[in-house]
Amino acid sequence: MVVEETCTMHLNMNMSMDMDLELELDIDLAMECAPIGRTVKSALMRAQSEARVIVGLSAAINVLSKSPEGSLFCLMAQPKDGDSATHMHEVLLEAFCYENDIYVIKESVESCCLVQKVWADAPEEQLTKAENQLVDYCEAHWDAPQQPIVQLPAV
């Protein structure tokens, strides 16, 4: 993958710099090069600590029906075979999210959750570094015919 090759090249280039500067750059670069599953987990944990996570398909649908503009990401589980009612809800939820410019991330956990935006005192939303990386990831896969499944790391 191009991103991994670029990260490796940058990490190798850092070896010739001063030790202090190298350590600082390697930490920043490691975050940029982290597999997307770790980035999703980091964003979820931060959002959870800030009480910005809505868990469950019904709860997510309820929140979205009232104020879709307050949501940033919708993490959806892999579809299960044989549960057509839940599958229909998930398909409709995914379509609703795309229609309202809410990023959809398909993940390996068996639940649905919604990550709300942070609206500090600024007129624009505030994104964490992990959330910015997820926005870039979602933008890169926005028009894909089938969304890749993100494997979240074990707890």
Residue, then its C-alpha position, 0 to 999 in steps of 0.5 A: m500500500v502506498v501509505e505504508e511505503t511512504c511511512t516506512m520511507h519517512l521513518n527511515m529518513n528520520m534515523s539521520m536526524d538528532m535523537d530528540l527531533e527524531l523521537e518527536l517526528d517518529i511519534d507524530l509519524a507513527m500516529e499518521c501511519a497507524p492502521i485505520g483500526r487503531t485510529v478508529k479505536s482512538a477516536l472512539m475512546r476519545a469521543q466516549s470520554e467526552a460523552r459523544v458516542i451513541v451506541g445501538l442501532s435504535a439509539a443512533i436512528n433516534v438521534l439522527s432523526k432529530s438532528p443529523e447535523g450533529s453527527l460526524f461518523c456512523l460506525m456500522a457492524q458487518p451485515k449478518d446473514g439471515d437477519s433481514a429486518t436489521h439488515m434493512h434498518e442498516v441499509l436505510l441508516e447507511a443511505f441516510c448517513y450518506e445523504n446527510d454527509i455523515y461518514v460511514i465506517k464499516e467495522s468488525v464489531e457487532s454493534c452500531c454507534l454514532v460519533q457526535k461532533v464537538w462544537a466548542d465555542a467556535p462556529e465550526e466543529q473541532l476535530t481531533k487528530a484521529e478524527n481528521q485521519l478518519v475523515d481523510y480515510c472516509e473521503a478516500h473510500w466515499d465512492a467505493p462500490q463496497q466499503p472496506i471492513v475496518q478491523l478494530p484492535a482487541v481491547 
